[in-house]
Amino acid sequence: MVQIATGSLLGRNAPRSKTGCGTCLKRKLKCDEQRPKCRRCTSLELNCEWTARTRKPRTVSKAKGDTAQRSIRLIESKEDIPQDDALSRSDSEPLTVQVSANNQVLNWLLDDNSSSTPSMRNFAPSISPSLSVEHIPCANSLLLSPRDRRYFEYFPSCTMVTAYLKPWRWSNLSYIYRYTAANDAIVMRMILATSGSEMHRLKKGGDDSEDIGLHHYNVAVRELSTALGKEHTDDPKQRLERLLAALLFMVDYEVRFGYSRHHLRLHLDGARSLYASYEKSVMDSEGSGTVATVDDEENGGDSHLSLLSSLLLLWISYIDAIGGQGLSSQSLLSQISQSSLPSAKLERLYRRARISGRHCWGEEYPEDAILDDVENYRPLEFLHHGLLMRSRIWQLAVARHAGKDGVETPESLFEELIELGERYQDLILTSRLSGAGQYRRVYATIRSAACVYWADVLFHRITLRKQQTPTKIHRTAVSSIMQIAHTDYNRDKSTLAMKVWGMFMAGIETEDGIHRDWILERLTELGGMHFEIREAFGYRLGGLASSVSNYEETWLRSKGCTQYGEPGSYMPICAHQHRNSQIPSANRTINNFSK
């Protein structure tokens, strides 16, 4: 066989050069690579170009992208779903996709607005065509149907979030939504219950059988009853945090959607029992010589109560002061005020609650959010004292109705009201500003705090000095509340939900029929999204202003008609399952949370 040197091939048999002139390469012709002008370009009288070639960078196809986006594995559902469950899947539905709590799919579920979070389309190429993302289970293996996902995504815009004043992104509710709910089925179900029942109510016409939020609430109460009866190995501090979060949602749910104050009383009694158990566990640990470590001091100075638990406990006590009046002989605020624990003193609890956001979010917490907390500290402190005063006025009214003498008198409380107004006079004056063009959170906080203060002034006269003729301060209270309500109505109607107490008091005290009609129209528009709105509706037929005596008598009578369980006992019931039935074996003691 004859071997031919490839380098000697000429003409048509020569290999095509890959380093020839640009002219030959463009025409896909062979080039002899002679410089400055090759023979082919010379013979054809062409311009022989010798320019540097540039290669396009190699690209990776989307199907071979980040492997983290393909880390989705199949599992069978660990949850037995009853056939009669409204959320059960049909046999024809595809398999479920299990998602880790730390991966990006859960982040997508939790924050649709995040620019750094990929959309679900990014994950589609890595999922087999035979699979479906119609159901995404969370880290706690709680299955979310497509309808549940809509409820979950709606929660950041629901009324409950608006009522707690803090902007959603860095709020404590957002932290619970992102982290606590992902690891606790009861909290997750209560989030779905709150959103589902609110969306059901907004439909205006659905019957109770269609309220899936009510279903989630009933299941959550059953699961709480079961959890309280089980032995656990969890960190007591973290478990207390989860229990308080679940109780907050349940109490808030009863306030907004409940049909019986009895059910609200049960949850509030549970919160009081939980606090009593916490006090006992702290005393036992101190008696055994347990002391807080350096890490505990850095994390809030309490080895038993986290900063988030401090805030949750404070929120529940506020709801107790607002919606639980007449449901117990002692409010949670009074119970905390009388505590012998230094770490549980009310003022210290408030200070710890105010820095809970910074502690929960850690380094993620931006400077803007920190400055927002600092700016709102005094207005929130004013609101805090206003709610405390409301509770104290009510407790004194209950004691006087029962013929009991106490240290406090109507005169002493009124003097404290005047001193409170003088201490926060700058905020009261600021609340009268229109705030046109200003949408900072601090304006809404100041108006809410001032409205509560003026409502306390009117509430004091109604419950403790009903025979007294209204004075200048009472007329100022009515006009101030009306001005604040009109300002909020023109700026953002949803914020009126925080002014229900003030508007109700102003409606009772005002002598202007136009103002009274306007208040009733606003309460009607809010549509029962607050417990006190339903209280107000109860007196509409007889005329709001003429029902002062009935209003007071009903609240006082509710205290005497209420039966109380044993101290330390908490019996959560399925409050809306057939509206009046209890869950079997629901009696659990909440004291065992620290076992």
Buried (B, 14 or more C-beta within 10 A) or exposed (E): EEEEEEEEEEEEEBEEBEEBBBBBBEEEBBBBBBEEBBEBBEEEEBEBEEEEEEEEEEEEEEEEBEEEBBBBEEEEBEEEEEEEEBBBBEEEEEBBBBBEBEBBBBBBBBBEEEEEBBEEEBBEEBBEEEBBBBBBBBBBEBBBBEBBBBBBEBBBEBBBBBBBBBEBBBBBBBBBBBBBBBBBBBBBBBBBBBBBBBBBBEEEEEEEEBBBBBBBBBBBBBBBBBBBEEEEEEEBBBBBBBBBBBBBBBBBBBBBBBEEBBBBBBBBBBBBBBBBBBBEBBEEBEEEEEEBEEEBEEBBBBBBBBBBBBBBBBBBBBBBBBBBBBBBEEBBBBBBBEBEBEBBBBEBBBBBBBBBBBBBBEEEBEEEBBEBBEEBBBBBBBBBBBBBBBBBBBBBBBBBBEEEEEEBEBEEBBEBBEEBBEBBEEBBEBBBEEBEEEEEBBBBBBBBBBBBBBBBBBBBBBBBBEEEEBEEBBEBBBBBBBBBBBBBBEBEEBBBBBBBBBBBBBBBBBEEEEBBEBBBEBBEEBEBBBBBBBBBBEBEEEEBBEBBEEBBEBBBEBBEEBEEBEEBBBBBBBBBBEEEEBBEEBBBBBBEBBE
